[in-house]
Amino acid sequence: MGNFTNLLPGVALFAVALVLFFGLANIMRGGSANLSQKLMRWRVGLQLVAIIVIMTVLFLRR
């Protein structure tokens, strides 16, 4: 379980960063406002998941 708990927070943070990057890239190139809005909503949801994952890992490690 050690490797899994080390890897999971990183995967969650990478997902947040990836969606953030795609959202910002869409905004900067003048893409669809609806797509930008959808990506930013996904980012917020993934941030919630990342926080839950990190807090769970910290709880399990105590």
C-alpha positions in Angstrom: 0.0 0.0 0.0 3.0 2.3 0.4 3.6 2.8 -3.3 -0.1 3.3 -4.0 -0.4 6.0 -1.3 2.7 7.7 -2.7 1.4 7.7 -6.3 -2.2 8.6 -5.9 -1.8 12.2 -4.7 0.6 12.8 -7.6 -1.9 11.5 -10.1 -4.6 13.6 -8.6 -2.5 16.8 -8.8 -1.4 16.0 -12.3 -5.0 15.7 -13.4 -5.8 19.1 -11.9 -2.7 20.6 -13.6 -3.6 19.1 -16.9 -7.2 20.4 -17.0 -5.9 23.8 -15.8 -3.4 23.8 -18.7 -6.0 22.9 -21.3 -8.4 25.5 -19.9 -5.9 28.3 -20.0 -4.7 27.2 -23.5 -8.3 27.4 -24.7 -8.7 30.9 -23.2 -5.4 32.2 -24.6 -6.1 31.0 -28.2 -9.6 32.5 -28.1 -11.5 29.2 -28.1 -15.0 28.5 -27.1 -16.1 30.2 -23.9 -18.4 27.3 -23.1 -15.4 24.9 -23.3 -13.4 27.1 -21.0 -16.2 27.2 -18.5 -16.6 23.4 -18.6 -12.9 22.9 -18.2 -12.7 25.2 -15.2 -15.6 23.4 -13.6 -13.8 20.1 -14.1 -10.7 21.7 -12.5 -12.7 22.7 -9.4 -14.1 19.2 -9.1 -10.7 17.6 -9.6 -9.3 19.9 -6.9 -11.9 18.6 -4.5 -11.0 15.0 -5.4 -7.3 15.8 -5.0 -7.9 17.3 -1.5 -9.9 14.3 -0.5 -7.2 11.9 -1.7 -4.4 13.9 0.0 -6.3 14.0 3.3 -7.1 10.3 3.1 -3.5 9.5 2.5 -2.4 11.6 5.4 -5.0 9.9 7.6 -3.9 6.5 6.6 -0.2 7.3 7.3 -0.8 8.5 10.8 
